[in-house]
Amino acid sequence: MSGVGVGGQVAGAGRCGWQMTVVANLCLGVIGLFPFFLLTLYVSNLGRAGGAPLGWTLIVVPLTVGFGALWFLVNRGLRKLTSPAHARRHWWLAALLTSAPTLSLPVGALVSGSF
């Protein structure tokens, strides 16, 4: 296997891996706003609807699980571009960057005064 270095790391990767991790996870965070919004609506309506409506369950659960699987697969591939010593940092950075667009919404609302 040419191109694979020690510990399954791609040869020649380094700073490029971190840059790709930042860009990919910020993009995933923007895409993840939709499943997060639907999941928020679903959970907030559980008490009012007297249980979980089947139609919402059939939409929200596969969408959320699918996004989680996409996030994991993308980051597993990007993980190979970083050094093995930084594996734990990669996963924490990926989770933080993916949640950044969602966390910026209430902060933006507080700053603008619309909250």
N, C-alpha and C positions, 0 to 999 in steps of 0.2 A: 504494500500500500504506500504509494508515494504521496507525500504531502502530510502524513500523519506523524507527529513527533511523539515525545515522551508523554505517557499518561493519556493518550487519545487526543491531545491538543493538536490543532492544525498547525503545521509548520509555517513560520512566517507571520503568525497572528500576534497580536499584542495590543497596541493602542487602537488599532483598527477594530478589534473585538469590542472594546469598551464603547467606541463611538457608535458602532452598529447596535449595541445593546441600548444605548440612550435613545437613538432615533426609533428603533423598532418598538420599544416599550412605551414611548410617548405616543406613537401612532396607535398602538394597541389600547392605550388609555382613552384616546378619543373615540375609538370604535366601541370600547367597553362602556361608554356613557349610556348607550341604548339599553343593553341588558341590565345595567345598574338601575336605570330609571324604571324599567318594567318590574324589576325585582322589588324596588321600593314601593311601587303602586300595589303590587301583589301582597306584600307583607302588611301594608297599611290597611288594606281592605279585608284582611282575614277576619277580623273581629266583627266588622259590619255585615259581612255576607253570611255569617253563621257557619263558617268553614271555608275550605278552599274550593272555589268554583272550578269545575273540571276543565272548562275552556281555557281559563287562565293558566292552569297547571300544565296543560298540554303545550302551551306556548312558552311560558317563562322558564320552566325547568330545563327543557332541551336547549334553549337559547343560552342559558347561564352555564350549563354543563359544557356546551360546545365552545363557548368563549373561554372557559377555564382550560379545556383541552388544547385549544389553539394557543393560548398563552404558554402553557407548559411545553408544547412541542417547539414553538418558536424559541423559547428560552433554553431549552435543552440543546438545540442546534447552536445557538449563540454561545452557550457555555463552553463549547469546544474551542471557541476562538480566544478564550481567556486562559490564563495560566492555572494549573491545578491548585496552586497555593491560594488563589483568590476565588475559589468556588463559592464559599459562603457569602462573600461580598457581592458576587454576581446575582445571587437569588434575592438578597435584600434590596439591592439597587433596582432590580427588575420590578419587584413588588412596589417599591416607593414610586418609581417613574410611571408605572401603569396607573397607580392611584392618584397621581398628581392632577390630571384634568378634572377628576371627580372632586378632589379636595379643594380645587381652586374655585369651584362654583360658590360655595357658601362664603369663602373669603372675599370673592369679588362682590357678592351681595352685601356683605358687611361694610366693605370699603365704600361702595357706591351709595349706601344708605337705603337700599330697597328691602332690607330685611326687617 
